[in-house]
Amino acid sequence: MTVQSWEGWTREKAEEELQNILADVRRGIWVPPRREAPVVEPLPEPTFHEFASQWFGARREEWRPATRADYEWQLTSHLLPVFSHHLLSEITVEEVDRYKAEKVRAGELSSPSINKTLVRLAQILEVAVEYGHIERNPARGKRRRVRASAPRRSWLDRADQIESLLNAAGELDAKGRGPRLRRPLLTTLTFAGLRLGEALALHWRDVDLAAGRLRIGNSKTDAGVRYVELLAPLRDELAAYKVAARRSSADDLVFATATGRPLSQSNVRNRVLAGAVRSANERRLQADLAGLPEGLTPHSLRRTFISLLLAIGEEVPFVMQQAGHSDPKVTLGIYAQVMLRRDGERDRLRALVHGDLDHGGVDIRPEARGQSAKTEIHEGAS
């Protein structure tokens, strides 16, 4: 009978080795054999593009749509074009400072916007540190940020300024083609204090004219999800606008293109608001009046809304709730400015909100623009 062997071992040889081991055990000299640790090949170091994509994909559902869009824009338009092919370890402090300097030199972004992209870079690289890909975060710290002076905050703080802007928007609506939305949109920003993204995300189901309020369900902060009470000028404006709108079903956007698609925020800033400001300033110059405050943005109209509420005597907590503020600093800052007024302007702002202002022949209400509301609506729908 043939004895099978495996790699030179036979049954007899195995029994002999077993007896030797037992003898060593009895003498107390046996040592168990060491197992060699398996060789683990290190994973290749990811590029910034690979790691940032994984970071974004793993967290995207945690963010609100507006936040997700903002982060995606920071990555695709600014960080990835510079760092895409860098290995994580190749992103040094020097490289980060070079990126910052180039952004400042290009002049396309404001200092706060550049800093936001740097914060995002640091946030991503902090996770890379936690995962062991790099030892330290080269984008972390205030020294990596652009030094920025406090921005000059502008808003309309006089009733005649508000009237000038909205009347100019109405005149441009009458002359232009497409949806007549300049005046309704700017009225909404001024008398409801919505962020521009919130206003452009409004659907008609969010507008309750009977109850006199707007529902803001799509906001970048938890405090931003809220109901906003409709002030009288805005309620009248939206009622007239809805009758004239070609698309006013519950699922339709309140402010949209002629085809019902969402409006571009940049177009609202650069065409709708900027055009109305230019037209208003031309009229004010002809009337020997000072121009509107410089640097007006859609967010300036949000501050205008806050000043209006404060002027009519609303309490700061209510104003914060209506504006969707979680931090009272901005509200209180505007509060201090409004309360310093001693020229009777607070009374004129209060009268504007309640529809009791003596307009001196210029009325901002929809039914008082040189023709009846019915006539204007009919023409707008044709």
C-alpha positions, 0 to 999 in steps of 0.5 A: 500500500502506497502512503500518500504524501503532501509536500514531503510529509507522510503520516509517519513523519507527521506522527514523529513531529507530533511526538517531538512537539509533545516532548517540548511541551513537557519540558516547557520549551515549546513556542507556538509558531509565528504566523506572518502577517498578511501583506496589505498593499496600501490603497492608492492616494486619491486625487482631490477630484476623486475625494471631493466627489466622494465627500459630496456624494456621501453628504448631499442628501443632508443638505437643503437644495439651495445649500447643495447647489451652492456647494456644487457651484463652489466645487465645479466652478472654482475648486476643481478647476485648480485642484482637480488633478492634485493628489491630496498630499500635493495640496500644500499651504503654498498651493492654497495661498496661490489659489487665494491670490489668483482669485483676488487678482481675477476680481470675479468673486467678492472676498466673502465668496472667495472665503466660502470656497476656502472654507469648503476646501478646508471642510473637505480636507479635514475629512481627508485628515480624519481618514488618514490620507494627509497628516494636516489640513493646509486650508485650515485657519484664518491666515488662509482667508482673504481679509475683508472689510465689513460690507456696506449694507444698503436698503431703501429707508424712505417711502419715496425711494420705494415708490420710485423703484416699484413705479420704474419696474411697472413702467418697464413691465408696460414697455417690455415683452413677456411676463410682466413680473418686474414690479410684482417680483420687486414688490415681493422682495420689498414687502415680504423680505424673501431671499431671492432664491426663496422668491424664485422658488415660490409656487402659487400653492404657497400664496394664500391671498385669502388668509393673507400669507406666504409659505416659505418651505424652501429655505437655506436655514431651518429658521427660514421655513416660515409663514410671512404675513402679506402687507397690504401693498403686496397683497394687492399686487399679487392679486392683480398679478395672479389674475393676469398670469398665464400660468397660475395653477397651484404647481406653477411658479409665481415668477417664471419665464414665458415658458414657465421655467425658473428665472435665473438669479443673475438675470434678476440682479442684472436686468430686473433690479438693475434696470429698475434702479437705472430707470428710477434714478433717471426719473428722480434726476429729472425731478431734482431728487437724490438717486437711490442708495448705491449698491442695491441688491435683492438682499437690500430689499430684504433689509428694506422689509425689516426696516418697514416692519420696525417702522410700523412698530412690530417687535423684534422677535416677530420681525426675526420670525418674518424674516427667517433670522436665527441671529438677531444681530442683523435685525438689531442693526437695522433696528438701531438705524430705523430708531435713529430717524427723527425726520418723520420718515418712520411715519411715512413708511408706516403710512406706505405699509398701510396704504395711507400715504399721501403720494403727491400724485404718484400711487404705488397701488396696482389700481392707480397706475394711470388706468384701472386694474381691470384694464391693465390685467386685460392687456397683460393677458392678451 
